[in-house]
Amino acid sequence: MSPRSSALFEVGSLQASTASTDAGLSTGDGNGHRNDSIPLRASIGRPGGGDDSEQATVYGALDLGTNNCRLLLARPSRRGFRVVDAFSRIIRLGEGVSQTGRLSDMAMQRTLDALRICSAKLAKCRVERARLVATEACRIAENGSEFLERVHSEIGLDIELLSREDEARLAVSGCASLIDLSSDFVLVFDIGGGSSELIWLDLSRRQEHGRRPFQSRLDAQGCMTAWTSLPVGVVTLAETFGGQHVSADNFEAMVNHVTAMIEPFERDGRFRERSLGRVVHLLGTSGTVTTVAGIQLGLERYDRSKVDGCWLDVGDVRRVTYDLLDKSYDERVAQPCIGRDRADLVLAGCAILEAFLRMWPCNRLRVADRGLREGILMTLMSEDGIYRGNRRRNRGRGRR
């Protein structure tokens, strides 16, 4: 099977390590709405374990994507973590890769500049445990591995090329606490710059546990019934069909292009049929859904505290989409939740989302401004046994 195939992947027999999913938030933007570096002091999670002291180990997660470079640094805090610092910058590393097959010199230089800032932050905060990952742009570019070697040589950062399966799993881990446990099925999706991940969760697999909140990353991943990684994202789709000036016909062409990619996934999994008459919701973690949410909420500037975890009616999502389609490029630039950095990409993201909505009709969409980095942090902390004692204490209280 080609690594770029969008065919069905069954996951029931795959192994996963344990990690808490009760937290995993950053107060900084995870989806490109913030294009600078801002120190953060946010406590995330529920009381019950971990270490709140300033002496606790600092953990780091870096997500080098097709469009963004994102860093999140945090200390364990009970069953979540306390954000120490964060960084997000649009670098468009994958610009032009869909046409040339290679990372361009300008894109690599922009990325190196951002990574030098990340390296300085890792050193300043004395990060002891970190996982630094690169995704689709470096996976598909002929010189992707060569670029990561250059990063190691020039900056000293050892960045891992993340597999598509791990990317899907970490996306689920990062936003697991936003899953509505009264649902029967949940479609988690992450619309990226160069790829888009789709993960179907079957919550009936948790029947023996009742409807209690997920206690670990393994709980959420154990509900994964199928996943796929599509070789399309906002950057690649906009480069193929155009992003600045998008007509109604161009938009439909983008939707049809994505629909053709997800048809094999639906044909093999029969999710439309299986979810008929059941309680279903979508859970989106991407700049597309956070942008749509910000616009729907009428925000004068993007505010993560209002967007993360909010529910959207699918009818409102479509209204925002087609309102944006009626706007000119300059009008999209002027929209405070879009700006110049995303104005040529937002309609490509909306087209990907529209293809999902047509394939799997649903009334409710929950928005997650969290994902891969948060999943990485919770995994690292759990591997170090941060929450193990807390789970024992919780079980002990339940027997009294």
GUMI-776949 format. One record per residue: residue in one letter; x negated, y, z negated of N, C-alpha, C, O in turn. Coordinates in steps of 0.2 Angstrom, whole numbers, plus 5000, padded with zeros to 4 digits. Layout:
% GUMI-776949
aXYZXYZXYZXYZ ...
***
This chain:
% GUMI-776949
m499649945000500050005000499650065000499150074996 s499750115004499350175004499450214998500050214995 p498950244995498950284989499450344990499650374985 r499650364996500050424997500750394998501250435000 s500850334997501550304999502050334993501850344988 s502650344995503250364991503650304989504250314987 a503450244990503850184988503950174981503550214977 l504350134979504550114972503950084968503650034971 f503850104962503350074958503750054952504050094948 e503749984951504049964944503649964939503049954940 v503849984933503349994927503549954921503149964916 g503949914921504149874915503549834912503549834906 s503049814916502549774913501949814912501449784910 l501949874913501349914913501149934905501649934901 q500549934903500349954897500350024896500250064900 a500450054889500450124888500150124880500350084876 s499750174879499550184872500050234868500450264871 t500050224862500450254858500250334856499750344855 a500750374856500650444855501350474853501850454855 s501350524849501950564847502150604852501750634856 t502850614853503150654858503550704855503950734858 d503550714849503950764845503750834846504150884844 a503150844849502950914850502650924857502950894862 g502150954858501850964865502051024868502151024874 l502051084864502251144867501651194867501351194862 s501651234872501151294871501551354872502051354876 t501451404868501751464869501551504875501851554877 g500951484878500751514884501151484890501451424889 d501051514896501451484901501051424904500451424905 g501451374906501151314909501251304916501051264919 n501651354919501851344926501651404930502051414935 g501151444928500951494933501251564932501151614936 h501651574927502051634926501551684923501551744923 r501051664919500551704916499851694920499651634921 n499551744922498951734926498351764922497951804925 d498251754916497751784912497651734906497851684905 s497151754901496951724895497251754889497051814888 i497651724885497851754879497851714873498051654873 p497451734868497451684862498151674859498551724859 l498251614856498951604854498951574847498451544845 r499451584843499451554837500151534836500651564833 a500351474838501051444838501051374835500651334836 s501451364830501551304826502051264830502651284830 i501851204832502351164836502451094832501951064830 g503051074832503251004829503651014823503851064821 r503750954820504250954814503750934808503250894809 p503950954802503550934796503550854795503950824797 g502950834792502950764790502250734791502250674789 g501750764794501150734794500650774798500750834799 g500050754799499550794802499150834798499150824792 d498750884800498250924796498350994799498151014804 d498651034794498751104796498051154794498051214796 s497551124792496951164789496651184795496651164801 e496251244794495851274799495251234801494851244805 q495151184796494551144797494651084802494251044803 a495351074804495551014808495251014814495051064817 t495150954817494850944824495250984829495850984829 v494851024833495151054839495151014845494650984847 y495751004848495850954854495951004860496251054860 g495750974866495851014872496150974878495950914878 a496551004882496750974888496751024894496951084893 l496451004899496351044905496651014911496550954912 d497151044914497451024920497251064926497451124927 l496851034931496651074937497051044942496950994945 g497551084944498051064949497851094956497351134957 t498351084961498351114967498351194967498051224971 n498751214963498951284963498651324956498451384957 n498651284951498451314944497951284941497751224942 c497551324937497051294932497351314925497451374924 r497451264921497751274915497351234909497151184910 l497251274904496951244898497351254892497651304891 l497351204887497751214881497351184875497051124876 l497151224870496751204864497251204858497651254857 a497151154854497651144848497351104843496951064844 r497551114836497451074831498051034829498651054830 p497950974826498550934824498950974818498651004814 s499550974819500051004814500650964812501150964816 r500550924807501150874805501250834811500750794813 r501850834814501950784820501950824826502250794831 g501650874826501550914832500850944833500350904831 f500751004835500051034835500151104835500651134837 r499651144832499651214832499151234837498551224838 v499451284842499051304848498551354845498651404841 v497851344847497351384845497251434851497051494850 d497251414857497151454863497351424869497451364869 a497551464874497751434881497551484886497351544885 f497551454892497351494898497651464904497751404905 s497951504908498251484915498051534920498151594919 r497851514926497751554931497851524938497751464939 i498251554942498351534949497651534953497451584954 i497451474955496851474959496951444966496451454970 r497451414967497651384974497051344977496751354982 l496851294973496251254975496451214981495951204985 g497051194982497251154987497451194993497751164998 e497351264994497551304999497151275006496551275006 g497551265011497351235017497151165018497051145023 v497151125012496951055012497451015017497150975020 s498051035017498550995021498351005028498550955032 q498051055030497851065037497151035039497051005044 t496651055034495951035036495750975032495250945035 g496050955027495850895023495250905019494950865016 r495050975018494550995014494651055009495051095011 l494351055003494351114999493951165002493451155004 s494251225003493851285006493351315001493451304995 d492851345004492351385000492651434995492551434989 m493151474998493451524994493851494988493851514982 a494251444990494651404984494251374979494351384973 m493651344981493251314976492851374972492851364966 q492751434975492451484971492951514966492751524960 r493551524968494051544963494151494957494251514952 t494151434959494151384954493651384949493651374943 l493051384952492451384948492451444943492251444937 d492651504945492751564941493151554935493051564929 a493751514936494251504931493951444926494051454920 l493551404929493351344925492751374920492651344915 r492451424922491951454918492251484912491951484906 i492851514913493151544907493451484903493351484896 c493651434906493851374902493351344898493351324892 s492751334901492151314897491951354891491751324886 a491951424892491851464887492351454881492151464875 k492951444882493451434877493351374874493451364868 l493151324877493051254874492451264869492451234864 a491951294871491351304867491551354861491351334855 k491851404862492051454857492451424851492351434845 c492951384853493451344849493151284846493451244842 r492551264848492151204846492651144846492751104842 v492851134852493251074854492851014853492351004856 e493150964849492750904848493050844852492750804854 r493750854854494050794858494450834864494850874863 a494250814870494650844876494650794881494250744882 r495150804885495250764892495350814897495850854897 l494950824902494950864908495150824914494750784916 v495650844917495950804923496050854929496250914928 a495950824935496150854941496650814945496650754944 t497050844949497650804952497550804959497050794962 e498150824963498250804970497750834974497450804979 a497550904973497050934978496450894978496150884984 c496150874973495550844972495650764974495150734977 r496250744973496350674975496350664983496050614986 i496550714987496650704994496150734998496050715004 a495750784995495250824999494650775000494450744996 e494350775006493750745008493250755003492750715001 n493150825001492650844997492850854989492550884986 g493450824988493650824981493150804976493050834971 s492950744976492450714972491850754971491550764966 e491650774977490950814978491050874974490650904971 f491650904974491750974971491750954963491451004959 l492050904961492050894954491350874951491150894945 e490950844955490150844954489850904953489450914949 r490050954958489751024957489951054951489551094948 v490651044949490851074943490451054937490251094932 h490250984937489850954931489150984932488851004926 s488850994937488151014938488151094936487651104933 e488651134938488551204937488851224931488551274928 i489351194928489651224922489651174917489651194911 g489551104918489451064913490151024911490150994906 l490651034914491251004913491350944916491250934922 d491550884913491650824916492350814917492750794913 i492650824923493350824925493450754928493150734933 e493950724925494250654928494750664933495150714933 l494650624938495150624944495750584941495750514941 l496350614940496850574937497250534942497450564947 s497450474940497850434944498550464945498850494940 r498950444950499650464950500050434945500550464942 e499950374943500350344938500250374931500650384928 d499550394930499450424923499750494923500050514918 e499750524929500050594929500850584928501150634924 a501150534931501850524929502050514922502450544919 r501550464919501650454912501550504907501950514903 l501050544909500950604904501450654905501650694900 a501750664911502350714912502850694907503250734904 v503050624907503550604902503450614895503850644891 s502750604893502550614886502650684884502850694879 g502450724889502450794887503050834886503150874882 c503650804889504250834888504750784885505350794885 a504550734882504950684879505450704874506050684874 s505250754870505750784865506350814868506750834864 l506350834874506850864877507350824880507850844883 i507250754880507750704883508350704878508350694872 d508950704882509550704878509750624877509850594882 l509650604871509650534869510350504870510450444869 s510850544871511550524872511650504879512250474881 s511150514883511250504891511050424892510750394888 d511350404897511150334899510550334904510050284903 f510450384908509950384913509650454913510050504912 v509050464914508750534915508250534920507750484921 l508250584925507750584930507250644928507450704928 v506650624926506150674925505750684931505550644935 f505650754933505250764939504750824938504950874934 d504250824941503750874941503550894948503250864951 i503750954950503650984957502951024956502951074953 g502450994959501751024958501551064965502051074969 g500951074965500751114971500551064977500751084982 g500351004975500150964981500550894981500550864986 s500850884975501250824974501850834970501850884966 s502350784970502850794965503050724963503050674966 e503050724956503150654953503950654951504250694949 l504150594952504850574950504850514945504550464947 i505250514940505250464935505950444932506250494930 w506250394934506850374931506750334924506450294924 l507150364919507150334913507850304912508350334913 d507850234909508450204908508450194900508150154897 l508850244897508950244890509250184887509250174880 s509550144891509850084888509350034885509549984881 r508750044887508150004885508050014877507749984874 r508350074875508250084868508850064863508950084858 q509350024866509950014862509849984856510149994851 e509249944855509149904849508849954844508849944838 h508650014846508450064841508950124840508850174836 g509550114843510050164842509950224846509650224851 r510150284843510050344847509550394843509550454843 r509050364839508550394835508150434840507950414845 p507850494838507350524842506750484843506550434839 f506350494849505750454850505250464845505150524843 q504950414842504450424837503750414840503250434836 s503650404846503050394849503050404857503650394860 r502550414860502450424867502650354870502950354875 l502550304867502650234869503450224870503650194875 d503850254865504550254866504850284872505250244876 a504550344874504850374880504550334886504950324891 q503950314886503650274892503950204893504050184898 g504250184887504550114887505250114891505450064893 c505450174892506150184895506050194903506550194907 m505450204905505250214912505450154916505150094915 t505950154921506150104925505850104932505750044935 a505650164934505350164941505050234941505250284938 w504550244945504250314946503950314954503750254957 t503850374956503450374962503150444962503350494959 s502650454966502250514967502350534975502050494979 l502650584976502750614983502150654985501950694981 p501850644991501350684994501550754996501350775002 v501950784992502150854994502250894988502550874983 g502150954988502151004983502351074986502351084992 v502351124982502551194984502051224989502251254994 v501351204988500851234992500851204999500851235004 t500851134999500851095005501451105009501451115016 l502051115006502651125010502751195013502951205019 a502451245009502451315012501951315017502151355022 e501451285017500951285022501251255029501051275034 t501651205028501851165034502451205037502551205043 f502951235033503551265036503551345035503951375038 g503051365032503051445031503351455024503851425022 g503051505021503251525014503551595013503951615009 q503251645017503351715016504051725019504451765016 h504151705025504751725029505151655030504951615035 v505651645026505951575027506751585029507151615025 s506851565035507551565037507951505034507751465031 a508651515035509051455033508851395036508951335033 d508751395043508551335047507851305044507851245043 n507351355042506751325040506851295033506551245031 f507351325029507451295022507751225023507551175019 e508251215027508551155029508051105031508051045029 a507551125035507051075038506551055032506350995032 m506451095027506051075021506451025017506150975015 v507051045016507450995012507450925016507450875012 n507550925022507650865026506950825026506950765025 h506450865026505750835026505650795019505350745019 v505850825014505750795007506250735006506050685003 t506850745009507350695008507150625012507250575009 a506750635017506550575021505950545016505950485017 m505650585012505150555008505450515002505150465000 i506050534999506250504993506750444995507050414991 e506950445001507450395003507250325002507650284999 p506550305003506350235001506350224994506550164992 f506250274990506250264982506950254980507150214976 e507450284983508150274981508450214984508750174981 r508250194990508450124993508150064989508550024988 d507550074986507350014982507650014975507749964973 g507750074973507950074966508750084965508950064959 r509050104970509850114970510050154964510550134960 f509750204962509850244956510550284957510950284952 r510750304963511450334964511950284961512450304958 e511950224964512450164962512350154955512950144951 r511750144952511750124945511950174940512150164935 s511950244942512150294938512850314938513050364935 l513250284943513950304944514350294937514250234935 g514650344935515050334929514650334923514950324918 r514050354923513650354917513450424916513550464920 v513150434910512950504907512250504910511750474908 v512150554914511450574917511250644917511750684917 h510650654916510450724917509750724920509350674919 l509550784923508850794925508450834920508750874916 l507850814920507350854916506750874921506350834923 g506750944922506150964926505651004923505751044919 t505050984924504451014922504051044927503651004930 s504151104929503751134935503851214935504351234932 g503451244939503551314940504151334943504451384942 t504451284947505051294951505651304946506051354947 v505751254942506251254937506251314932506751334930 t505651324930505551384925505751444928506051494925 t505551454934505651514938506451524939506751574938 v506751474941507451474942507851484936508351524936 a507551454930507951474924507851544922508351574919 g507251574923507151644921507551684925507851734922 i507651674931508151714935508851704933509251754932 q509051644932509751634930509851664923510451684922 l509451664919509451694912509451774912509551804907 g509251804918509251874919508651904915508751964913 l508151874914507551894910507151954914507051944920 e507052004911506652064914505952044915505552074919 r505651994911505051964912505051894909505451884905 y504651854912504651784910504551774902504051804899 d504951734899504951724892505051654890505551624891 r504451624889504451544888504951524882505251474883 s504951564877505351544871506151544873506551504870 k506351574878507051574881507151524886507651494887 v506651504890506651454895506551384893506951344895 d506051374889505851304888506451274884506651294878 g506751214886507251174883507951204885508451174882 c508051254889508751274890509051234895508751194899 w509751234895510151194900510351234906510551294904 l510351204912510651244917511151204921511151144921 d511751234923512251204927511951194934511651244937 v512051144937511751134944512051184949511651204953 g512651204948512951254952512551314952512551354957 d512351334945511951394945511251394948511051444951 v510951334947510351324951510351334958509951364961 r510951304961511051314968511151394970510951414975 r511551424966511651494967511051534967510951574971 v510551524962509951554962509551544968509251584971 t509551474970509151454976509351494982508951524986 y510051494984510251524990510251604989510251634995 d510251634983510151704983509451724985509351774988 l508951684983508251694984508151684992507751724995 l508551634995508451625002508751685006508451705011 d509151725003509451785006508951845005509051895009 k508451845001508051895000507451895004507251845006 s507151955005506551955009505951945005506051934999 y505351935008504751915004504651974999504451954993 d504652035001504552094996505052094991504852104985 e505652074992506152074986505952014982506152024976 r505751954984505551904980504951924975504851914970 v504451964979503851984975504152034969503852034964 a504652074970504852114965505252084960505352114954 q505452024960505851984955505351974949504851934951 p505451994943504951984938504751914936504251904933 c505251864937505051804936504651764941504551704941 i504551804947504151774953503551804954502951774952 g503551864956502951904957502551884963502751844967 r502051924965501651904971501351844972501251814977 d501151814966500751754966501251694968500951644970 r501851694967502351644968502851654973503251614975 a502851714976503351734981503351694987503951684990 d502851674989502751634995502851554994502851514999 l502951534988502951464986503651444983503851384983 v504051494981504651484977505151444981505451404978 l505251464987505751434991505551364993506051324994 a504951354994504751284995504851234989505151184990 g504751264983504951224977505751214977505951164975 c506051264978506851264978507051214983507551174982 a506751204989506951154994506751084991507251034992 i506251074988506051004985506650994980506850934980 l506751044976507351034970507951014974508350974971 e508151054979508751044982508850974985509350944985 a508250944988508250874990508450824985508850774986 f508150834979508250794973509050794971509350744970 l509350854971510050864969510450834974511050804972 r510350834981510750804985510750734985511250694986 m510150704984510050634983510350604977510650544977 w510250644971510550614965511050664962510750704957 p511650674964512050724961512150724954512250664951 c512150774951512150784943512350854941512250894945 n512650854936512950924933512450964929512451024929 r511950924926511550954921510850954922510550894924 l510451004921509751004922509451044916509551094914 r508951004912508651034907507951054909507551024913 v507651114907507051144909506551134904506651154898 a505951114906505351104902504751144904504551144909 d504551194900503951234901503451194897503151224892 r503251134898502751094895502651034900503051024905 g502250994898502150934903501450904902501250874897 l501050904907500450864907499950874902499750834898 r499750944900499350964895499550934888499150914884 e500250944887500450934881500450854880500350824874 g500650814885500550744885499850724883499750674880 i499350754886498650734885498450744878498150704874 l498650804875498550824868498850774863498450744859 m499450754864499750714860499450644860499450604855 t499250624866498950554867498250554863498150504860 l497850604864497250604861497250604853496950564850 m497750644850497850644843498150584841497950554835 s498550544844498850484842498250434842498250384838 e497850434848497250384848496850394842496550344840 d496750454839496350464833496750444827496450454821 g497350424827497750404821498050464817498150454811 i498150514821498350574817499050564814499150584808 y499450534817500150524815500350454812500950444810 r499850414812499950344810500250344802500750314801 g499850384798500150384791500850414790501150394786 n500950464794501650494794502150444796502750444793 r502050394801502550344803502650304797503250274796 r502150284793502150234788502650274782503050234779 r502450334781502850374776503550374778504050364773 n503750384784504450394786504750324785505350324783 r504450274787504750204786504850194778505450164776 g504450214774504450204767505050244764505450214760 r505150304767505750344764506450314766506950314763 g506450274772507050244775507250184771507850174771 r506750154767506950094763507150114756507450064753 r507150174754507350194747508050194746508350204741 
***
